[in-house]
Amino acid sequence: MSQHKNLDSHNSRLQSYYKFHSLIYDRTRWLFLFGRKSLVHFLPISNKDHFNMLEVSCGTGHNLYNFANYFSNVKIKGIDVSKDMIKKCQSKIHLFKDRIELINDTYSDSSFQKKESFDVILFSYTLTMTGFQNKIMLIQALRDLKPGGIILVVDFHKTNYKFFEMHMKNNHVDMYGQIVPILEQHYGTLSLDIEKAYYNLWSYFTFVGIKPYKLK
Ligand SMILES: C[S@@+](CC[C@H](N)C(=O)[O-])C[C@H]1O[C@@H](n2cnc3c(N)ncnc32)[C@H](O)[C@@H]1O
């Protein structure tokens, strides 16, 4: 199968998954998408600074709301492939609609009509869901960041339990520690925190990285 067909079928699987899950997302995900609340404190930026940011796969807008609320001068773009998630997001970020723009699309090199580069790009519980696309997305983010720009990532790290790994796989999540090495390969590491969830049933990580001034 060609890369394009793979991508189309992966994205249409996600579209149908989120048709239902967008309805229960906010009521259920706080139970296991840990680390999102404290993300605002990981950025080496003051809450009055002016900067622009992109959240790749913004979902229902949990992070968009938190960032716009904490950083009073940030301008944010949120992109997501699922129209059902974007619909939920629209009502959540209503208060900040002058500073947040939503795009319903797949994140790729043709995502933005007007080319823009960002001070910060956020990936929150996305890269473990995007299969073979994760590396492509991280390389795209290198192009979309300004020199010296910051990448912020929170996501599942790994589990020592095969049954749980399979259960997550059935929910489109790959969790075997594959993301951190890709981040470390392409970005300068500013910090990496790994935390346990539910007595180490799994671990999750928060990574803060910098786009190198000279790309490899
Ligand atoms: C687990 S949710 C995370 C949402 C949000 N970042 C959060 O932390 O709550 C994953 C999201 O990624 C989106 N997504 C997956 N692949 C994508 C892609 N290639 N481009 C844009 N969005 C994508 C899905 O539609 C879904 O909304």
Ligand as a Chemical Component Dictionary entry (heavy atoms), coordinates in Angstrom:
data_LIG
# 
_chem_comp.id                   LIG 
_chem_comp.type                 NON-POLYMER 
_chem_comp.pdbx_formal_charge   0 
_chem_comp.three_letter_code    LIG 
# 
loop_
_chem_comp_atom.comp_id 
_chem_comp_atom.atom_id 
_chem_comp_atom.alt_atom_id 
_chem_comp_atom.type_symbol 
_chem_comp_atom.charge 
_chem_comp_atom.model_Cartn_x 
_chem_comp_atom.model_Cartn_y 
_chem_comp_atom.model_Cartn_z 
_chem_comp_atom.pdbx_ordinal 
LIG C1  C1  C 0  -5.860 11.708 22.349 1  
LIG S1  S1  S 1  -6.423 13.057 21.407 2  
LIG C2  C2  C 0  -5.481 14.381 22.133 3  
LIG C3  C3  C 0  -6.214 15.689 22.068 4  
LIG C4  C4  C 0  -5.580 16.832 22.843 5  
LIG N1  N1  N 0  -4.251 17.131 22.343 6  
LIG C5  C5  C 0  -5.544 16.543 24.328 7  
LIG O1  O1  O 0  -4.449 16.511 24.923 8  
LIG O2  O2  O -1 -6.636 16.359 24.910 9  
LIG C6  C6  C 0  -5.613 12.832 19.843 10 
LIG C7  C7  C 0  -6.113 13.788 18.764 11 
LIG O3  O3  O 0  -5.221 13.706 17.641 12 
LIG C8  C8  C 0  -5.967 13.950 16.461 13 
LIG N2  N2  N 0  -5.115 13.537 15.324 14 
LIG C9  C9  C 0  -4.590 12.312 15.111 15 
LIG N3  N3  N 0  -3.803 12.310 14.003 16 
LIG C10 C10 C 0  -3.817 13.577 13.520 17 
LIG C11 C11 C 0  -3.181 14.231 12.402 18 
LIG N4  N4  N 0  -2.368 13.557 11.583 19 
LIG N5  N5  N 0  -3.398 15.550 12.190 20 
LIG C12 C12 C 0  -4.223 16.253 13.020 21 
LIG N6  N6  N 0  -4.855 15.677 14.102 22 
LIG C13 C13 C 0  -4.649 14.368 14.350 23 
LIG C14 C14 C 0  -7.248 13.168 16.710 24 
LIG O4  O4  O 0  -8.307 13.589 15.886 25 
LIG C15 C15 C 0  -7.492 13.490 18.205 26 
LIG O5  O5  O 0  -8.314 14.617 18.362 27 
# 
loop_
_chem_comp_bond.comp_id 
_chem_comp_bond.atom_id_1 
_chem_comp_bond.atom_id_2 
_chem_comp_bond.value_order 
_chem_comp_bond.pdbx_ordinal 
LIG C1  S1  SING 1  
LIG S1  C2  SING 2  
LIG S1  C6  SING 3  
LIG C2  C3  SING 4  
LIG C3  C4  SING 5  
LIG C4  N1  SING 6  
LIG C4  C5  SING 7  
LIG C5  O1  DOUB 8  
LIG C5  O2  SING 9  
LIG C6  C7  SING 10 
LIG C7  O3  SING 11 
LIG C7  C15 SING 12 
LIG O3  C8  SING 13 
LIG C8  N2  SING 14 
LIG C8  C14 SING 15 
LIG N2  C9  SING 16 
LIG N2  C13 SING 17 
LIG C9  N3  DOUB 18 
LIG N3  C10 SING 19 
LIG C10 C11 SING 20 
LIG C10 C13 DOUB 21 
LIG C11 N4  SING 22 
LIG C11 N5  DOUB 23 
LIG N5  C12 SING 24 
LIG C12 N6  DOUB 25 
LIG N6  C13 SING 26 
LIG C14 O4  SING 27 
LIG C14 C15 SING 28 
LIG C15 O5  SING 29 
# 
